[in-house]
């Protein structure tokens, strides 16, 4: 085998590992929010609930967006190396939470982010409960991306 071809294979193997690590981290973070953090925060009183949700959302959004970009770009690069369309499916699924968030979750986010904690009401609590249900959609897209990338690895 030509030396260049071997180097490309080694690079692709490393890339698949990085894609997998970024994707599993992203999907794991989404699952964590849905099954651990959101249920725990709902046990707080409404003022504390909103006070906790705001910085948690901001930090989580930055982390999840960064991981989605890395995983999506690496999935596209894997496609360019292999011409295996399954990598594009995974990349599309990992990037799909962005429009989902913008069009489905963002109206709820805007209301919650603009509400001062001291003015939190039962309606605020209801919006955070709704936000949690909507976040399951992001979680599902992340898990589907894991399945697509695992499929592309085989």
N, C-alpha and C positions, 0 to 999 in steps of 0.2 A: 504494500500500500504506500502511496506517496505520503511523505512526511506531513505535508500541508493538510491532507485529508484527516490524518490521525489527530492533528492539533484541533481541527474543526470539531471532530467527534468529542474530544476531551472538553472543549469549551462548551459544547451543547450539553454534555452531561452535567457540568458545573452549573450551567444556566438552569437546567431543569431542577436541580437541587435548590437553587435560589428562588426560582418561581414557586416551587412547592413550599418552601419555608415561609415566604412572604404571604402566600395564599392561606396556608394553614393558620398563620398568626392572625391574619385578618378575619377569617371565618371564626376562629376561636374567640377573638375579641367580641365579635357580634353575638355569638352564642352566650358568652359571659354576661354581656349587657342584658340580654333577654331572659336568661334563666337565673342569674344571681343578683346583679346590681339593681335592676328594675324592681323585682319583688322585694328586695331588702329596703330600698328607698321608700316604697309604698307604705311601709310600717311607720314612717315618720309622720309627725304632725304636718299640716299643710305648709306652714311657713318654712320649716326645716326641709320639707320635701322640695320646694322650689329652690331654696337656697342651695341644696345639694345638687339638684338637676342642672342648674345653669353652668357651673364650672365643669361638671362631669361631661356635659354635652360638648362644651367648647374643646376640652382636651381630647375627648373621644373622636370628634369630627376631624381634628387635625391628624390624629394617629391613623384613623381608618382611611382617610383620603390619601395620605402618604403611602400606606401599604397597598391600596388599590392601584395607585399610579404605578408603583414599582412592579406589582404582579401583572398588571395589564400590559405594560410596556414589554416586560420580559416574555409574556405569552405571545405578543406580536412578533418579537424577535425570534422566538422558537418557531413560529409559523414560517417566517422568512428563511430560516435555516432548513426546515423540514418539508415545507409546503403541505403540512398536515393541517387541514381546516379545523380540526378539533381544538387546536390551540387558539384559533380565533373565536370559537364558541366560548371557551373558558375566559378569554380576555373580555369578550363582550359581556358575559355574565358578571365578571368581577367589576366592570365599570358601570353596569346597569344600575347599581344603587344611587349613582349621582343623579340621573334624571328622576328616578323614583323619589329621592329625597327632595329635589327641587320642586317637583310638581305635586307630590302627595304629602310629604311630611312637613315641608317648609311652612305652610300656612299655620300649622300648630306650633312649630318652633318659634315663629315670629311673635305670636301672642304670648307664649311662655317667656321668651327672652325680654319682651317689653314690659312684663308685669313685675313691679317691685315686690320682693318677698313679703314685705309688711302688708301688702294689699292682696295677698293670695287668699283665695276663697275656695269653696267646694267646687266651683267651676274650674278653677286652676287645677285642683286635684284631678278632676275628670279629664282635663286636657293632658295631664301627664299619664294617666291611665291609657288614654287614646294613643299618645305618643308611643307607649310601650307596645301596644297592639300593632301599630304601624311599623315599629322597628322590627317586628318579626318578619316583615316583608324583606327588609335588608338582610336579615339573618338567612332567610331562605335563598335569596340570590347568592349569597356567599357560599352556602353549602352546595348549591347547584354548580357553582364555579369550581369548587373542590372536585366534585364528581367529574366535570368536564375535563379538568386538567389531569386527573388520575386516568381517565379514559385515554387522553392523548399520550400519556406516558407508556401505555401498553401497546 
